[in-house]
Amino acid sequence: MEQNTKPQNIKKKRLIVLIGTLCVLLVLVLLNSIDFETSPTEDTPEAPYVPETYYAYYFVEPDYESNIFENPEYQRLDKTIAYTYNGQTVDLKNNLKTGSAEIYDPPFGDFFAKYFAALAKGNASGGFDAFYSDVYFRTHKPFAKFAPQKVYDIDVQRITEPQTITSEEKEEDAIYIGCTLTSFEVRYRILHNDGTFRRDILGDDILVQYIDLLGDRSGNYTINSVGYGKHLVSAPDKSILPLILPIVWIVLSLIALVLFFILKKKAILLASAVTFVTFLVSITGSLLWQFVAFGILAVALALYLVLKQRKKKQETTETT
C-alpha cells in the first residue's frame, strides 16, 4: 500500500514543479509589462537624428578630373529634378531651360537647379560654400574639395510656406529679422559614391534630408540648416524584470544540478546545461532570448516528467 502511495506523491510533486515553473514565467511576463516609475502621460523625449558616417574604404576611389556626363552608366540614369509643391510636380531641370518654371516658385527652383548642377561639377575651388549661410557654418566646417558627384533620382518637395523671422535667439542673429525660412524635403542618389561629399549613404541608398532655405532681404537664398528628421529616444527601462531574470536562471540551473547529483538523471543535467548556456547568450540584453531559455527549461522538465511516467507504466506492465 505504501509503495502505491509513494509514486503518486512523487507524481504530484513533479506536476507542482511544472505548474510552478509555468506560473513563474507568467509572472515575469506580467512584471515586464509594468512600468513602475514612468508616468503614462510622460512624453517620450525627442532628439535630432544623426546619420552614420562610414569609413573611407567603403567608397570608390575619387576622380577629381572626370567628366561624369561621359560615363555610360551615368548617362542611362534619370538626372531630372522632380520639384513638387501644392500637389504639382515638374521636371525642374528641363522647365528652367525652356523658361516655363515661373509658376513653380522661381527663386527656390532656381536655387536647387544651381545646387545640383554644382554638385555634379564638384568643389575644386571651394565655391560650394556659397550655397550655405553663416548660421550653417557655426556648427559645420567649410566644405573641402570634393569630386564631381553623379547625382540622380533627384526629388525636391517644398513642405512649408516662407516663414518670416520676427525675433532672435542670440544677439548676433538680429541681422536675420525680416528674413524668411522655407523648408524642403530632399532626396537623391549618388552613383559610385566616393565619400568626398557625403559619407552617410552607400550604394543606391537614400537618406532624406530636411533643408531650410534662408531668404535674405535682397532675395538671396542659402541653406540655413540640414536635418534628417527626428527619432524617438528610448525611455529608460524602468522594469525590474532585467534584474530578476539573471537570478532566476542561476537559481534554476543550480537546482537542476543539485537534482542531477541526487537523482543521477541525465535529462536533468541536460536541462540545466541548456538553460545555463541560453542564459549566457541572453545576457547580451535580449529579453526574447531569456524567455527562450525559460521555455527550454520548462519543455525539458515536462519532457522528463512524461518520459519518467512512461517508464513507470512500462515497468508496472512488465511486473504484471
C-alpha positions as CSV (number, residue, x, y, z in Angstrom):
1,M,0.0,0.0,0.0
2,E,2.8,2.4,0.9
3,Q,4.6,1.6,-2.4
4,N,1.5,2.7,-4.4
5,T,1.2,5.9,-2.4
6,K,4.8,7.0,-2.8
7,P,4.8,7.1,-6.6
8,Q,1.6,9.1,-6.5
9,N,3.1,11.6,-4.2
10,I,6.2,11.9,-6.4
11,K,4.0,12.4,-9.5
12,K,2.1,15.2,-7.7
13,K,5.3,16.9,-6.7
14,R,6.6,16.8,-10.3
15,L,3.3,18.2,-11.5
16,I,3.5,21.0,-9.0
17,V,7.1,21.8,-10.1
18,L,5.9,22.0,-13.7
19,I,2.9,24.2,-12.9
20,G,5.1,26.4,-10.7
21,T,7.6,26.9,-13.5
22,L,4.9,28.0,-15.9
23,C,3.4,30.3,-13.3
24,V,6.8,32.0,-12.7
25,L,7.2,32.5,-16.4
26,L,3.7,34.2,-16.5
27,V,4.6,36.4,-13.5
28,L,7.9,37.5,-15.2
29,V,6.0,38.4,-18.4
30,L,3.5,40.5,-16.4
31,L,6.3,42.2,-14.5
32,N,8.0,43.2,-17.7
33,S,4.8,44.8,-19.0
34,I,4.6,47.1,-15.9
35,D,6.4,50.4,-15.9
36,F,7.0,51.1,-12.2
37,E,8.3,54.7,-12.4
38,T,7.3,56.3,-15.7
39,S,4.0,58.2,-15.8
40,P,1.6,57.0,-18.5
41,T,1.3,60.7,-19.6
42,E,5.0,61.4,-19.7
43,D,6.1,62.5,-23.2
44,T,8.9,60.5,-24.8
45,P,11.8,62.8,-25.4
46,E,12.9,63.6,-29.0
47,A,16.4,64.3,-30.4
48,P,17.8,65.1,-33.8
49,Y,18.8,62.0,-35.8
50,V,22.5,61.9,-36.6
51,P,23.3,59.8,-39.7
52,E,26.0,57.1,-39.5
53,T,29.4,58.0,-41.1
54,Y,31.1,55.2,-43.0
55,Y,34.8,54.6,-43.3
56,A,36.7,55.8,-46.4
57,Y,37.3,52.2,-47.7
58,Y,33.6,51.7,-48.2
59,F,33.6,54.2,-51.1
60,V,35.1,54.2,-54.6
61,E,38.3,55.9,-55.5
62,P,37.5,59.7,-56.2
63,D,38.3,61.0,-59.6
64,Y,38.5,64.8,-59.5
65,E,39.2,65.2,-63.2
66,S,36.4,63.0,-64.6
67,N,33.7,64.2,-66.9
68,I,30.8,62.3,-65.3
69,F,28.4,63.0,-68.1
70,E,30.6,60.8,-70.4
71,N,30.2,57.9,-68.1
72,P,27.9,55.3,-69.9
73,E,26.3,54.1,-66.8
74,Y,25.5,57.6,-65.5
75,Q,24.2,58.6,-68.9
76,R,21.4,56.0,-68.7
77,L,20.2,57.2,-65.3
78,D,17.4,59.7,-64.6
79,K,19.0,63.1,-63.9
80,T,15.9,65.2,-63.9
81,I,15.0,67.2,-60.8
82,A,11.4,66.5,-59.7
83,Y,10.1,69.6,-57.9
84,T,6.8,69.2,-56.0
85,Y,4.7,72.0,-54.5
86,N,0.9,72.2,-53.9
87,G,0.4,68.7,-55.4
88,Q,2.1,69.7,-58.6
89,T,5.4,68.1,-59.9
90,V,7.6,69.5,-62.6
91,D,10.8,68.4,-64.2
92,L,12.7,71.4,-62.8
93,K,15.8,71.0,-64.9
94,N,14.0,70.9,-68.2
95,N,11.5,73.6,-67.3
96,L,14.2,76.1,-66.4
97,K,15.8,75.5,-69.7
98,T,12.6,76.3,-71.6
99,G,11.7,79.2,-69.3
100,S,8.4,77.7,-68.1
101,A,9.2,77.3,-64.4
102,E,7.8,80.7,-63.3
103,I,4.7,79.1,-61.8
104,Y,6.8,76.8,-59.7
105,D,8.5,79.0,-57.1
106,P,11.2,80.5,-59.3
107,P,13.6,81.5,-56.5
108,F,13.5,78.1,-54.9
109,G,13.5,76.1,-58.2
110,D,16.4,78.2,-59.5
111,F,18.4,77.6,-56.3
112,F,18.1,73.8,-56.3
113,A,18.8,73.6,-60.1
114,K,22.1,75.5,-59.4
115,Y,22.8,73.5,-56.3
116,F,22.6,70.1,-58.0
117,A,24.5,71.4,-61.1
118,A,27.3,72.5,-58.7
119,L,27.3,69.0,-57.1
120,A,27.7,67.4,-60.5
121,K,30.7,69.7,-61.2
122,G,32.4,69.1,-57.9
123,N,34.1,71.5,-55.5
124,A,37.5,72.2,-56.8
125,S,37.8,75.8,-55.8
126,G,35.7,75.9,-52.6
127,G,32.9,77.9,-54.2
128,F,30.3,75.4,-53.0
129,D,30.3,77.1,-49.6
130,A,28.3,80.0,-51.2
131,F,25.2,77.8,-51.1
132,Y,25.2,77.8,-47.3
133,S,24.6,80.5,-44.8
134,D,26.8,81.8,-42.0
135,V,24.5,80.2,-39.5
136,Y,25.2,76.8,-41.0
137,F,28.9,77.2,-40.6
138,R,28.6,77.9,-36.9
139,T,28.2,74.2,-36.4
140,H,29.8,72.8,-39.6
141,K,33.2,73.1,-41.2
142,P,33.6,74.6,-44.7
143,F,33.3,72.1,-47.5
144,A,36.6,70.5,-48.5
145,K,37.4,69.7,-52.1
146,F,35.1,67.0,-53.5
147,A,34.9,65.2,-56.8
148,P,32.1,65.6,-59.3
149,Q,29.0,63.8,-57.8
150,K,26.9,61.5,-60.1
151,V,23.6,62.6,-58.6
152,Y,20.4,61.2,-59.9
153,D,16.8,60.3,-58.9
154,I,16.5,63.8,-57.5
155,D,13.3,64.8,-55.7
156,V,12.7,68.1,-54.0
157,Q,9.4,68.8,-52.2
158,R,8.5,72.2,-50.6
159,I,6.8,71.4,-47.3
160,T,6.2,74.9,-45.8
161,E,5.4,78.4,-46.8
162,P,8.2,81.0,-46.2
163,Q,8.2,81.9,-42.5
164,T,9.3,85.4,-41.6
165,I,11.8,85.6,-38.8
166,T,10.5,88.1,-36.2
167,S,12.8,87.5,-33.2
168,E,16.4,86.3,-32.5
169,E,17.7,83.8,-30.0
170,K,21.1,85.3,-29.9
171,E,22.2,89.0,-30.3
172,E,24.2,88.2,-33.4
173,D,21.0,86.9,-35.1
174,A,19.3,90.3,-35.1
175,I,20.5,90.7,-38.7
176,Y,18.1,87.9,-39.8
177,I,15.0,89.6,-38.5
178,G,12.8,90.1,-41.5
179,C,14.4,87.3,-43.5
180,T,12.5,84.1,-44.3
181,L,12.9,80.4,-43.7
182,T,11.4,77.8,-46.1
183,S,11.6,74.0,-45.5
184,F,12.1,71.4,-48.2
185,E,12.3,67.6,-48.2
186,V,15.1,66.5,-50.5
187,R,16.0,63.0,-51.8
188,Y,18.7,61.9,-54.3
189,R,21.1,59.1,-55.0
190,I,24.8,59.2,-55.9
191,L,26.2,56.7,-58.3
192,H,29.7,55.4,-57.4
193,N,29.7,57.5,-54.2
194,D,33.3,58.4,-53.4
195,G,32.6,59.8,-50.0
196,T,34.2,63.1,-50.7
197,F,30.9,65.0,-50.3
198,R,28.6,62.6,-48.4
199,R,29.7,59.7,-46.2
200,D,26.3,58.9,-44.8
201,I,25.0,56.9,-47.7
202,L,26.3,53.9,-49.6
203,G,25.4,52.3,-52.9
204,D,22.0,53.3,-54.1
205,D,20.8,54.4,-50.6
206,I,18.7,57.4,-50.0
207,L,18.7,59.3,-46.7
208,V,16.0,62.0,-46.7
209,Q,17.3,65.5,-45.9
210,Y,15.2,68.3,-44.5
211,I,16.7,71.6,-45.8
212,D,15.8,75.1,-44.6
213,L,16.5,77.8,-47.0
214,L,17.2,81.3,-45.6
215,G,16.0,84.1,-47.8
216,D,17.5,87.5,-47.0
217,R,16.1,90.9,-47.7
218,S,17.9,91.1,-51.1
219,G,16.3,88.0,-52.4
220,N,19.3,85.7,-52.0
221,Y,18.8,82.2,-50.7
222,T,21.2,79.9,-48.8
223,I,20.9,76.7,-46.9
224,N,20.5,77.5,-43.2
225,S,20.3,74.0,-41.8
226,V,20.2,70.4,-42.9
227,G,18.4,67.9,-40.8
228,Y,17.4,64.2,-41.0
229,G,14.1,64.3,-39.3
230,K,13.7,63.3,-35.6
231,H,13.5,60.0,-33.9
232,L,12.1,58.9,-30.5
233,V,14.7,58.4,-27.8
234,S,14.1,55.1,-26.0
235,A,12.8,55.9,-22.5
236,P,14.9,54.4,-19.7
237,D,13.9,50.8,-18.9
238,K,12.0,51.0,-15.6
239,S,11.0,47.3,-15.4
240,I,12.6,45.2,-12.7
241,L,12.4,42.2,-14.9
242,P,16.1,42.5,-16.2
243,L,17.2,42.4,-12.5
244,I,15.1,39.3,-11.8
245,L,15.8,37.1,-14.8
246,P,19.5,36.5,-14.2
247,I,18.8,35.5,-10.7
248,V,16.0,33.1,-11.9
249,W,18.3,31.5,-14.4
250,I,21.1,30.9,-12.0
251,V,18.8,29.5,-9.3
252,L,17.0,27.2,-11.7
253,S,20.3,25.9,-13.1
254,L,21.7,25.3,-9.6
255,I,18.5,23.4,-8.6
256,A,18.8,21.3,-11.7
257,L,22.4,20.5,-10.9
258,V,21.6,19.5,-7.3
259,L,18.7,17.3,-8.5
260,F,21.1,15.7,-11.0
261,F,23.6,14.8,-8.3
262,I,20.8,13.4,-6.1
263,L,18.8,11.6,-8.7
264,K,21.5,10.9,-11.3
265,K,19.2,11.7,-14.2
266,K,20.8,12.8,-17.4
267,A,17.7,14.6,-18.5
268,I,18.0,17.0,-15.5
269,L,21.7,17.6,-16.3
270,L,20.8,18.4,-20.0
271,A,18.0,20.8,-18.9
272,S,20.4,22.6,-16.6
273,A,23.2,22.9,-19.2
274,V,20.9,24.1,-21.9
275,T,19.3,26.6,-19.6
276,F,22.6,28.0,-18.4
277,V,24.1,28.2,-21.9
278,T,21.0,30.0,-23.2
279,F,21.2,32.4,-20.2
280,L,24.8,33.2,-21.2
281,V,23.6,34.1,-24.6
282,S,20.7,36.1,-23.3
283,I,22.9,38.4,-21.1
284,T,23.6,40.3,-24.3
285,G,20.5,42.2,-23.4
286,S,17.7,40.4,-25.4
287,L,14.7,39.6,-23.2
288,L,13.5,37.4,-26.0
289,W,16.4,35.0,-25.5
290,Q,15.8,35.0,-21.8
291,F,12.2,33.9,-22.3
292,V,13.5,31.3,-24.8
293,A,15.8,30.0,-22.1
294,F,12.9,29.7,-19.6
295,G,10.8,28.0,-22.3
296,I,13.6,25.4,-22.9
297,L,13.8,24.6,-19.3
298,A,10.0,24.2,-19.0
299,V,9.9,22.0,-22.1
300,A,12.8,19.9,-20.8
301,L,11.2,19.4,-17.4
302,A,7.9,18.5,-19.0
303,L,9.6,16.0,-21.3
304,Y,11.4,14.5,-18.4
305,L,8.2,14.0,-16.5
306,V,6.4,12.4,-19.4
307,L,9.3,10.0,-20.1
308,K,9.5,9.2,-16.5
309,Q,5.8,8.4,-16.3
310,R,6.0,6.2,-19.4
311,K,8.9,4.3,-17.9
312,K,6.9,3.7,-14.7
313,K,4.0,2.4,-16.7
314,Q,6.2,0.1,-18.7
315,E,7.8,-1.2,-15.5
316,T,4.4,-1.8,-14.0
317,T,3.2,-3.6,-17.1
318,E,6.3,-5.9,-17.2
319,T,5.9,-6.6,-13.5
320,T,2.3,-7.5,-14.0
